[in-house]
Amino acid sequence: MFRRLQTKLTVLYAGLFALALSLVAVSVYLTIANNAQQQVRRELTATGTVFDSVWALRTQRLRDGADLLARDFGFRAAVATRDAPTVESAVTNLRQRMGLDLAFLVGVDGDVVGVDPAKVDIDKLWSALDHEERAQGVFIVDGAPYQLISAPVMSPNLTGWIVFGARLDDREMTALERLSAIRLDAQVFDRRGETWVTTDKTADTGALGAVVATAMRQATAEPARLRTATGDSLVLVKRLMTLDGQTPAALVLRYPMALALAPYQPLMAAVIIAGLIGAALVVAASWALSRDIARPITALEAAARRLRHGEAAHVDVRSSDEIGRLSDSFNLMAAEIREREVRITELALRDAETGLPNHLAMEREIEARMARLAPGQQVVVAALGLDRFTVLRSAIGYALFTQLVREIGARIQVLDPEAVVGRLTTSTLCVISRLTALTDEVVPVVERALVDLAAPVRLGNELVDVHMSNGLAAAEAGSLDAPRLIEQAMIALDQARACGRKVAIFDPVAYGDPAGNLSLMSEMLQGVATGALFLHHQPKLDLRTGAITGVEALVRWNHPARGLLRPDLFVGMAEETGHIRALTDCVIDRAILDQRALRDLGHDLTISINISGRLIDDAEFADRAIEKIAASGARFCFEITETAVIGNPDVALGVLAKLNAAGIPVSIDDYGSGLSSLAYLKQINADELKIDKAFVLSLENDAKDALLVKSTIDLAHSLGLKVTAEGVESREALAMLQMMGCDLAQGYHIAKPMALEALVAFLGEQRLAETSAPAKARRRAR
Amino acid sequence: MKIAPILFAVAMLAGSAQAADLTVAVRGPDGKPIPDAVVTVYPNGQPTKGPIKFDWPYRVAQQNIQFTPFVLIVPAGAEVSFPNLDKVRHHVYSFSAGNKFELKLYGHEESRKVRLPAVGVAAIGCNIHDQMVGFIKVVDTAYAAKSDANGVAVIHDLPDGPVVAKVWHPYLRAPKNEKTLAVAAVRGAARETATIELRPGGR
């Protein structure tokens, strides 16, 4: 009903008070009205009694006068002798002396002296007088009621009646009213026929007449209540004795209740005014009180809402009651919640080990900066990776490694105090620099900074060398979200490492569109079906015969939208997404076709096919490939990396044995780049060993590498393996390999990977050269 | 008006002069005897010619502050004495027409005499004592009598013939306090009953 506690309380209190007040006022009014009525009743009754006395007194006075006159000898003589003038003068004299309204003589014979016979109903008067000795009562003379008293004139027998009259007029009534303690209204009613009339007419005479009629009929002596438009009044009807007993008359005493209540009006007004003042005070007080109660509650409610929205919520209530304690508890709770929240936020945004901002914190920082960027500006993010961290961590232990990361973070901070440094992964730090644009000029700057950063770090008593690579990425506001920007920096770091550089800017082309990875795969599968995937072949030169005896098949994809795609853009993805089997199947199918085409042209070449490590332990794949190759009569060599076997050695070695049994030679690719080489050499039943180009590229300049290559070739030969050297890019390297007894060479110095047509042309040239000296052949191959 | 045929009848019967008593019993409507009623008879409806003499004293004494007798019958012109037998003084008066008199204060054992010339009633009172009321019926016929305590009035020696008989009482409820009796003629002794109504309270 009421949404506010304060209103509710105020209305409740004020309502209760008003109710109580109304009850008091009503009971006071009722008591007063009752008292007033009682008082008026008593007063009316008393006045009635007084009136009786007054009436009796006056009657007595009149009677005394009449008696006196009636016994006056002279008067009697005058009456008896019918001396009318004397009688009239005597009557007039006495009337004036006694202040009477009326005085006259009625003879026994009906003669009237002293009043106009026309004004009096003589017959009625005579019979009334005759009927009762000393008759008295109300009688109508000239239309007005008079109180008449009579006295017989005896001389000595009855000769007539002397009659005195007092008019019951307003003056008389006023005199009577004055006798009363209360201001009542006295009237005389007499009956004319069936109605009761009075000379003193007012608006409610009719209603009053009805009351009189009722009272006279019932002969009640109690005051009656009269309700009229002019207000309530109490009416006492006193029966008046009439002269003839035929025309009843009544004295009506009337008292308006309003007059009775008038003395109490100040009291009532005082009660009402006191009540209103009290009500106002109660409203004000309860408003104030409820405000005192409601305000802290309102404040608490508002604070709770703020707390819910994660804002600061403090309630300032200084009272020692429950609400005060509640507020204190609330404040305490709010503070604790805030504290906990801060701690949680801190935990959520801090790297627990180093105390540096974590991935999430960096994202937030990037978002914050993006929000502040001016148009055209960029947020530049660097991913700083510790190279070979696993080795490093194993070497120095986790604790020191963490310390190392912290130290490098501190160094970055020293170099660029405005930069924000956070930890992305165990070995990767993230730096959000103050730069607002990323250009190629930045790279040398960063490279120089890296040199400073890479100074040996003293951890405890040891100096630790650190090597770091750096990936840079930048984005304008709205172009990238923070996680993607960090991701790009990380990718750039990978790209830097991949190409052996210290610093690299994110290369979107090299990376491709990661968002399209899945669609790329479905497109790849389409390409498999439509022939958009095809093979390039890199010839392998037999160093003993100087002839091209084989090629390594390398898959290429002519993407309908992106053009020619290098295998590193989709092969790794195919491995990750499980599409490598379909891809490899496609490559095998292509190679079968290409080999057949070459054979048809008279070139019988072994085609080496790279088999992903993911497929080595796939027995089903191996079975099908073997079946396919057997059916087509193709001559293939499967190149696998030494690390491929590590995943599931038992299955992998079984597969390799199967391949061997099917007469498919296996070549160990990228030999020397992995670990545990020798152990696996022993286990893997291979036919060929391909020395990693890392060794071959520096063959001419590095004596150690030359030694390694030489000993590897010897090792392989002693194990019965042919040796192919990859990455042969110079004539010198080729010569050295030839001298070292290497069997086969592959590289740009001999031939780049090329399409089938180019290969056919190349092979045609090569065949012509075979007829001449090997030296000549070597020259042409360059 | 009703008198005329009665007078005519009385005139028709005149001449036969047999004498007899007429006894009239005066009763109230309740049958109780009424004393002090005066019965007057007019043979042939005529007043008596010549002097009239009744056999009772023409005297109204004042005794015990009362007039005694209460009612006295006298012939017109008779002299009535008013002896005062009380120890107090009295002031006897009459305002009656024709018989007006006033006997101013007179004491014990004193007596006054008043001649009452007019036929009618002399209502007498005492100006000192209101309760003293008496009546003197002044008649012009010899045939008049007052009813005794038994309400009986006897008129002696009434000649036969038509008569006009009346009864009078000071309080008789009728004009002039008089009522004519129903008897129209007398032949020998006769008894009549007169029923009259008196005003209450003796007014």
Interface residues (C-beta under 8 A of the other chain):
Chain A: R71 F73 R76 A77 A80 T81 E133 P152 M154 S155 P156 N157 L158 T159
Chain B: Y93 F95 S96 A97 K100 A123 I124 G125 C126 N127 D130 M132 V133 G134 F135 P170 R199 G201 R203
